[in-house]
Amino acid sequence: MSGHSKWNNIKQKKGKTDAERAKVFTKISREIIVAVKEGGSGDPASNSKLKDVIAKAKAANVPNDNIKRVIEKAVGSGDTANYETNTYEGYGVNGIAVIVETMTDNRNRTASEMRHYFDKYGGNMGAAGCVSWSFDRKGVIVIEAEDLDEETVLMDAMDVGASDMSNEGEVFEIYTEPDSFSEIRDALEAKGYKFLSAQIEMVPQNYVKLENPEDIEKMQKMLDMFEDNDDVQNVWHNWDQED
């Protein structure tokens, strides 16, 4: 299973400016608020969804104090916005499949903006399910390789129930079934592993390369527009950005 496009995205995110990292914190804060409200608790021990979001926040280097403040705000109903989740699917240039997951307090505004981004850069938004069939929903745990022994990591991953692992040179990518993701992440953390990323993702079944510089520029601008929108939580696609 190839994960090179995934790791390339992580490297880009690690190099973001402080302002861009602040946007990431804002998006994760929304997820924390929704997790507290839906789970009915600010205690991750009794709210599994909150526990997963906290793990995602820590992997994204969100400070513990920030996480604590957002949870306290959500528990105290300090944030009265009612966020809802929506998913938009469509195509970029050359038929590249794109899935955009959003969390918004204004569905009409968000839907209009998503359609605009698709249209502006040579793509088009499609109906629900038009591209998601070509992705697999999986838990993905990314560990920096550094001085780790591949065989040891593989044995540890398989021992706690992981379904697959790939070596991308700089990182190891461990894959799980969605239902067992939280348990496996906790087990690997207990073994002392630190994560660059740990979340449920839509993993492409195949990747598409772009050769034309103009197409590459359009596709990158489209993804940047999605990522820069505060309502967008995740963007999944099958563009092979290895080069």
Helices and strands as residue ranges (DSSP letters): H 4-14, H 18-39, H 48-59, H 64-75, E 84-91, G 93-95, E 97-104, H 107-120, E 124-125, G 132-134, E 135-144, H 150-159, E 164-167, E 171-176, G 178-180, H 181-190, E 197-204, H 213-228, E 232-237
